[in-house]
Amino acid sequence: MKSHDTPKPVPPSEVPDYYFRFHLPHIHLSNAFGNDWFALKAEGFARFFGTPVFLVAQTIIVAIWIALNVFGFTKFDVYPFILLNLAFSLQAAYAAPLILLAQTRQADRDKAHADADAQHREAIALAAEQRQTLAAQQSEQLIELLKQNTQLTELVKELSQRIETLTIDMHGIVVKSSTEN
């Protein structure tokens, strides 16, 4: 490329992350609990508590627990199953805060993404308004250029008529002078 050449502009769609540029300031919210080991495990547990696999597995474990104790295979937790109730309480004590934390962080992510989407819509509206203003200016310039073109055409017509009149007058003078000689 020569020194006087200007670089070709890159279309916005070819710029990496162009369409997500308003989401980038909120990237730190992408992981619900942060990015350390505990955060990753906590998010994994919070996500797992709501799955059908967890519910089915828990139901099977509880059924086996009760069956082992009711039918006398073992007596580690006889009826009314105090140890089972304690296990459920412990599970709830950990599950509830994790789920609430996940919901709170999800709400934060949703708000951040909604804000980013609103900024994106504003940028699109501003760009559309700028394009509309530019189109109006260009239309005005075209109308002005058409008016100037019309004036020039009329001026050329008037000058052509004058030249024709002068040519006829000159022709008359030349013919008259040549007939007199």
One Martini backbone bead per residue (centre of mass of N, CA, C, O) as a GRO file, in nm:
protein
  181
    1MET     BB    1   0.097   0.036   0.022
    2LYS     BB    2   0.066   0.353  -0.013
    3SER     BB    3   0.095   0.652   0.155
    4HIS     BB    4  -0.184   0.775   0.014
    5ASP     BB    5  -0.333   0.543   0.110
    6THR     BB    6  -0.624   0.427   0.240
    7PRO     BB    7  -0.767   0.239   0.453
    8LYS     BB    8  -0.982  -0.010   0.473
    9PRO     BB    9  -1.273  -0.045   0.605
   10VAL     BB   10  -1.418  -0.219   0.867
   11PRO     BB   11  -1.668  -0.399   0.926
   12PRO     BB   12  -1.840  -0.452   1.213
   13SER     BB   13  -1.893  -0.767   1.165
   14GLU     BB   14  -1.557  -0.818   1.169
   15VAL     BB   15  -1.547  -0.750   1.457
   16PRO     BB   16  -1.468  -0.867   1.741
   17ASP     BB   17  -1.741  -0.857   1.947
   18TYR     BB   18  -1.940  -0.637   1.840
   19TYR     BB   19  -2.230  -0.748   1.935
   20PHE     BB   20  -2.092  -0.775   2.253
   21ARG     BB   21  -1.973  -0.495   2.361
   22PHE     BB   22  -2.193  -0.445   2.597
   23HIS     BB   23  -2.119  -0.721   2.760
   24LEU     BB   24  -1.816  -0.707   2.853
   25PRO     BB   25  -1.845  -0.553   3.136
   26HIS     BB   26  -2.021  -0.836   3.236
   27ILE     BB   27  -1.836  -1.099   3.238
   28HIS     BB   28  -1.804  -1.145   3.554
   29LEU     BB   29  -2.115  -1.272   3.560
   30SER     BB   30  -2.105  -1.556   3.419
   31ASN     BB   31  -2.039  -1.659   3.698
   32ALA     BB   32  -2.227  -1.701   3.975
   33PHE     BB   33  -1.959  -1.737   4.205
   34GLY     BB   34  -1.720  -1.730   4.023
   35ASN     BB   35  -1.367  -1.877   3.961
   36ASP     BB   36  -1.325  -2.060   4.182
   37TRP     BB   37  -1.346  -2.362   4.318
   38PHE     BB   38  -1.595  -2.312   4.499
   39ALA     BB   39  -1.771  -2.177   4.288
   40LEU     BB   40  -1.789  -2.414   4.091
   41LYS     BB   41  -1.912  -2.617   4.293
   42ALA     BB   42  -2.158  -2.450   4.382
   43GLU     BB   43  -2.284  -2.432   4.103
   44GLY     BB   44  -2.308  -2.733   4.053
   45PHE     BB   45  -2.496  -2.793   4.290
   46ALA     BB   46  -2.723  -2.591   4.223
   47ARG     BB   47  -2.786  -2.726   3.948
   48PHE     BB   48  -2.835  -3.024   4.053
   49PHE     BB   49  -3.091  -2.986   4.249
   50GLY     BB   50  -3.294  -2.945   3.975
   51THR     BB   51  -3.271  -3.233   3.880
   52PRO     BB   52  -3.390  -3.541   3.799
   53VAL     BB   53  -3.152  -3.704   3.902
   54PHE     BB   54  -3.163  -3.608   4.194
   55LEU     BB   55  -3.456  -3.689   4.261
   56VAL     BB   56  -3.427  -3.989   4.198
   57ALA     BB   57  -3.185  -4.051   4.379
   58GLN     BB   58  -3.313  -3.959   4.644
   59THR     BB   59  -3.554  -4.151   4.639
   60ILE     BB   60  -3.391  -4.414   4.641
   61ILE     BB   61  -3.232  -4.366   4.902
   62VAL     BB   62  -3.479  -4.335   5.088
   63ALA     BB   63  -3.606  -4.612   5.029
   64ILE     BB   64  -3.365  -4.778   5.127
   65TRP     BB   65  -3.343  -4.665   5.409
   66ILE     BB   66  -3.628  -4.750   5.503
   67ALA     BB   67  -3.614  -5.051   5.430
   68LEU     BB   68  -3.372  -5.129   5.613
   69ASN     BB   69  -3.526  -5.036   5.882
   70VAL     BB   70  -3.808  -5.177   5.866
   71PHE     BB   71  -3.696  -5.485   5.789
   72GLY     BB   72  -3.419  -5.526   5.974
   73PHE     BB   73  -3.128  -5.514   5.841
   74THR     BB   74  -3.115  -5.248   6.012
   75LYS     BB   75  -3.056  -4.996   6.306
   76PHE     BB   76  -2.950  -4.685   6.245
   77ASP     BB   77  -3.275  -4.580   6.165
   78VAL     BB   78  -3.538  -4.569   6.326
   79TYR     BB   79  -3.838  -4.519   6.389
   80PRO     BB   80  -3.867  -4.173   6.276
   81PHE     BB   81  -3.600  -4.093   6.125
   82ILE     BB   82  -3.382  -3.884   6.241
   83LEU     BB   83  -3.136  -3.901   6.048
   84LEU     BB   84  -3.293  -3.831   5.792
   85ASN     BB   85  -3.387  -3.553   5.888
   86LEU     BB   86  -3.102  -3.445   5.928
   87ALA     BB   87  -3.013  -3.475   5.634
   88PHE     BB   88  -3.230  -3.286   5.517
   89SER     BB   89  -3.149  -3.036   5.681
   90LEU     BB   90  -2.861  -3.019   5.575
   91GLN     BB   91  -2.933  -2.995   5.280
   92ALA     BB   92  -3.110  -2.736   5.312
   93ALA     BB   93  -2.888  -2.558   5.442
   94TYR     BB   94  -2.722  -2.565   5.162
   95ALA     BB   95  -2.924  -2.531   4.925
   96ALA     BB   96  -3.067  -2.263   4.972
   97PRO     BB   97  -2.825  -2.064   4.954
   98LEU     BB   98  -2.730  -2.154   4.675
   99ILE     BB   99  -2.991  -2.090   4.524
  100LEU     BB  100  -3.013  -1.793   4.607
  101LEU     BB  101  -2.742  -1.710   4.493
  102ALA     BB  102  -2.805  -1.792   4.203
  103GLN     BB  103  -3.052  -1.605   4.169
  104THR     BB  104  -2.910  -1.339   4.226
  105ARG     BB  105  -2.696  -1.362   4.003
  106GLN     BB  106  -2.899  -1.397   3.774
  107ALA     BB  107  -3.028  -1.122   3.812
  108ASP     BB  108  -2.769  -0.964   3.759
  109ARG     BB  109  -2.725  -1.073   3.474
  110ASP     BB  110  -2.995  -0.986   3.355
  111LYS     BB  111  -2.956  -0.685   3.407
  112ALA     BB  112  -2.691  -0.650   3.254
  113HIS     BB  113  -2.805  -0.752   2.982
  114ALA     BB  114  -3.032  -0.546   2.961
  115ASP     BB  115  -2.847  -0.301   2.959
  116ALA     BB  116  -2.683  -0.385   2.713
  117ASP     BB  117  -2.926  -0.400   2.522
  118ALA     BB  118  -3.007  -0.104   2.555
  119GLN     BB  119  -2.743   0.012   2.447
  120HIS     BB  120  -2.764  -0.123   2.173
  121ARG     BB  121  -3.031   0.008   2.089
  122GLU     BB  122  -2.925   0.298   2.111
  123ALA     BB  123  -2.701   0.269   1.902
  124ILE     BB  124  -2.889   0.196   1.670
  125ALA     BB  125  -3.064   0.451   1.683
  126LEU     BB  126  -2.834   0.652   1.642
  127ALA     BB  127  -2.739   0.541   1.370
  128ALA     BB  128  -3.010   0.581   1.225
  129GLU     BB  129  -3.023   0.886   1.271
  130GLN     BB  130  -2.760   0.952   1.123
  131ARG     BB  131  -2.845   0.832   0.852
  132GLN     BB  132  -3.093   1.014   0.815
  133THR     BB  133  -2.944   1.282   0.822
  134LEU     BB  134  -2.754   1.221   0.587
  135ALA     BB  135  -2.979   1.172   0.378
  136ALA     BB  136  -3.100   1.457   0.398
  137GLN     BB  137  -2.844   1.610   0.315
  138GLN     BB  138  -2.811   1.470   0.041
  139SER     BB  139  -3.082   1.559  -0.071
  140GLU     BB  140  -3.029   1.861  -0.055
  141GLN     BB  141  -2.781   1.855  -0.239
  142LEU     BB  142  -2.925   1.738  -0.487
  143ILE     BB  143  -3.127   1.966  -0.520
  144GLU     BB  144  -2.916   2.190  -0.555
  145LEU     BB  145  -2.778   2.061  -0.801
  146LEU     BB  146  -3.031   2.065  -0.981
  147LYS     BB  147  -3.070   2.369  -0.978
  148GLN     BB  148  -2.792   2.438  -1.098
  149ASN     BB  149  -2.833   2.273  -1.356
  150THR     BB  150  -3.076   2.432  -1.454
  151GLN     BB  151  -2.936   2.707  -1.469
  152LEU     BB  152  -2.715   2.621  -1.666
  153THR     BB  153  -2.901   2.532  -1.892
  154GLU     BB  154  -3.034   2.810  -1.931
  155LEU     BB  155  -2.769   2.959  -1.990
  156VAL     BB  156  -2.692   2.792  -2.238
  157LYS     BB  157  -2.945   2.862  -2.399
  158GLU     BB  158  -2.905   3.171  -2.400
  159LEU     BB  159  -2.622   3.166  -2.532
  160SER     BB  160  -2.707   3.013  -2.785
  161GLN     BB  161  -2.906   3.232  -2.881
  162ARG     BB  162  -2.697   3.459  -2.904
  163ILE     BB  163  -2.512   3.318  -3.103
  164GLU     BB  164  -2.724   3.289  -3.319
  165THR     BB  165  -2.782   3.590  -3.350
  166LEU     BB  166  -2.490   3.675  -3.417
  167THR     BB  167  -2.457   3.490  -3.660
  168ILE     BB  168  -2.681   3.615  -3.825
  169ASP     BB  169  -2.572   3.902  -3.822
  170MET     BB  170  -2.294   3.835  -3.945
  171HIS     BB  171  -2.401   3.711  -4.199
  172GLY     BB  172  -2.542   3.964  -4.296
  173ILE     BB  173  -2.287   4.140  -4.308
  174VAL     BB  174  -2.117   3.966  -4.497
  175VAL     BB  175  -2.316   3.957  -4.731
  176LYS     BB  176  -2.339   4.265  -4.770
  177SER     BB  177  -2.031   4.321  -4.817
  178SER     BB  178  -2.000   4.123  -5.063
  179THR     BB  179  -2.218   4.272  -5.246
  180GLU     BB  180  -2.068   4.555  -5.247
  181ASN     BB  181  -1.790   4.447  -5.386
   0.00000   0.00000   0.00000
